[in-house]
């Protein structure tokens, strides 16, 4: 991730006031915006390092956890983090179990049909991780090999949407799916899969913390760079605006950069 200055991704275009806080359900019944609640609920995958995960004491931590906490602290609201099945995240949002999805959540056309995204706050790239002992150093090296991916991930969606890049190459022309990347890494280390399609932020952090960077290849993919954003219910424009405006304030006062530098060693503002 390269440091870029400015707040291009937070252009204040079409910002509306929070006066119109109501949202409407599928049945037309008026439902209050999450901005009217004293406590908002963030849905996350609590195994996704370094965005949202549990530390050695079992406490939730991570870049997104700290950033979301600061956003709602600044907005004078309480925030609760709710671990969810990542493959069911949009369903949990629609059902009202959570108020937003904030955990390295990639903007895709398919997801835009289901949720309202905030502005982008970070960039990401899908990478292929392979063991150095496998001698697989590019995507072509995965021919007839077994690939792993997380169920419900943007990587797996892209894998299917652009089959010529990797899907048509791998064994069985599909990936072995895992509930979390932690499980997938275990199988990769034991040779049950030969490659893992994964978010760069996860791969680099996981390998560095495990002191295994020298044991694995992290291969950039030809897939497009992804945007990380927060997903809220389709009609909750007020919540999206609140998050956007507060993130702008945190970028301007330097607190966003402080959190970013703590987790990534640099300012990851796109």
N, C-alpha and C positions, 0 to 999 in steps of 0.2 A: 504494500500500500504506500503510495507516494503522498507526501504532504502537499496540499494545495491551499493557497490562501483564498480568502474571500468567502462569501456565503452565497455562492451562485445558486445553490440548491434550495435556499430559503427565500427566494424572491417573494416579496409580499404581494403576490398578485391575487386579486379577488378575495382578499381577506374580508370576512363578514364579522359583524359584531356578535357577541354571545347573547344578545337579547333574545334572538329566536332560538331558544334552546330545545324546543320540542322535536322529537323524531316520530315517525309513524311506523307502525308495524305492518306486516303483510295484510292484515285484516282491516287496515285503515284506522285502527285505534291509536290515539295519541299516546306516545311513550316518551317519558322525560329523557333528555340527553344525560349521558353519564356525568356531564359537568354539573348537574344539579345534585349529585350524590356527594355525601361527605367523604366516602371512601370509594375509590375506583379499583377495579380488579384487572390485573395484567395476567394474561395467559402466556405460559412459556414452557419450553422443553428444558427441564432442570438438569440436563446432561450436556448441554451445548456450550462447551468452553470455547472462548472466554466470554461469551455473551451473557449466559445465564446458567449457573451450575451450582452444585453444593461443594463447599470446602471441606476440609478434614474434620470439621466439627459438625458437619451436616447443615450448615447455614447457607442460605442462598446468597450468591455473590456474582460478580461479573460486570462487564462493561455496560450492558443494557440494563442490568438491575440497578447499578449505581446511577446511570443517566436518568432512568425513569423515576427513581427515588428523588433525585434532585429536581426534576421537572415538576413533580407534584408537590414537593416541599415548597418550591418557589411559588406555585399556584395556590398554596395554602390548602392542600387536600391530602388526605391520608391515601396510601396506596397499599394494596395487598397483592402478593404474587401467588398465582395459582398454577401449579404444575398440571399439564394436560397431555393427553395423547396427541402428539403432533399431527398425526394423520387425520385427527378430528377437529383441528383448530377452528376452521371456519364454522363448523356445526356448533361448537361451544360458544362462539361469538354470537351467532344468530339466535341461539337459545337463551342468551342472556346470562350464561354461567360466568362469562368474562366480559369485560368492557372493551378490551383491545388485545391484539396480538403484538407483542413487542419482544422479539428474541431472534435477531438475525433473520428477519422475515423479508424475503425477496419479493419485489414487485414483479408480477407476471401478468400477461393479458388474461389468463384464466382466473387468477385471483382477483383482478380488478372487476370482474363480473360479480364477485361475491362480497367484497369489502371496499371501503373507502380508505385510500392510503393518504398518509401525511406526506409532506415533502421528504425527499431522500436525505438521510443524515450520514450515510456511509456507503462506500463501494465494496464490492466483493467479487471474487472470481472462483469458479469451479476448477478444481485441480484433480489430477489423478495421482494417487499415492501408491507406490510399489516398493517392495523390499529391494535393497541394493543387490542381494544375492540372486534375485530373479533375472537380472540383466534387462528388465523392461524399462526403457528410458523414453519411450514415446507411445502415442496411442496405437500405432500400428503394431507395437509389440504385444498388445492385448489380444491378438488374433487367436481365437479358440481358447482363450483363458477365461477364468471366472472373475466377474466383477461384482463388487458390493456397492450398495447405495442405501440411504435412509428412506424409509417409506414416507411418502408425503412431502419429500424435500423438493426444492426447486431444481436441484441437480438431477433428480430422477425424472422430473417433468421435461427438462431440457434434453436429457438422454433419449426420451421417447419422441420429442418433437423434432429432433435433428438426428435421426437414426444413422445417417451416413457417417457421422463423426465417430461414433463408438459402438452403437447398438448393433450395427450390421457386422461388426468385427468380432465381438466377444462370443464366448461359448454359449450356445443356446439362444443367442440373440436377445438376451434379457439379463437383468441384474438380480442378484440375491438381495432381498430386502431385509433391513434391520429396523428395529424400533428406535435404536439410538446409534450414534457413531461409535460409542464406547464398545458396544457389542461387535460392530463391524471391524474395529481395529484389532480386537482379540482374534477374530478369524483371519485377518490379514497377517498378523504376526505368526500364526500357527499354520499358514499356508493353505487354509481352506478356501480362501479366495486369493487371487493374484494381483488384484488392483481394487482401489477404493475411490469412487467419485465423491468428492467432499468439498465443503467450503474451505477456501484458503485460510481464513481466519482460524477455523477450528484446527486444521491440519498443522499449521505452523505453531500454534500455541500448545497443542497436545504433545507434539514431538519434542518441543523445547522443554516443557515441564517434565516429561518422562525421560529426558536426556537421551533421546533416540534419534535425533536429527541426522546423525551420521549413518544410521541404519536404513534410511528410507529415501527414495526419490520423491520429490514433490514436483510434478510435471504440469506446467501451465497448459490449459486447454484452449482450443480455438473458439470456444463458446464466448458469447458477448459478456462484458463486465456487467455485474448485477447491481441493482440499487437495493439497499436496505431501507425500509420505512416501517412505520407503525400502521397496522390495520385496525380500523374501527368499523362499527356498523354503518351500512350504506348511508343512512339518513342522519348520522351523528356528525354533521359538519362542525357543530360547535366544539366537540371534543378534538377533532382534527385541528381546528384553528387554535385552540388552547395549547395543544402540544407544539404546533409550528411556532407560535408566537413566543412561547417560553423557551424553546430551543434557540431561537434567535437571540433572546436576552442572555442565555447562558454562553453562547458563542461570543457575544459582544463583551461580556464581563470576564471572559477567560476561564470560566469554570468548566465549560465543555472541553477545552484543550487540556485542562488539568486531569480530568477523568480519562481522556483519550491517551495522554502520555503515560499515565499510570499503567494502562493495560497493553498498549501497543508500542510505547516508546516514542510516539510521534503524534502529531495532530492529524487525525484521519478525515477531517472535513473534506468532502469532495471538491 
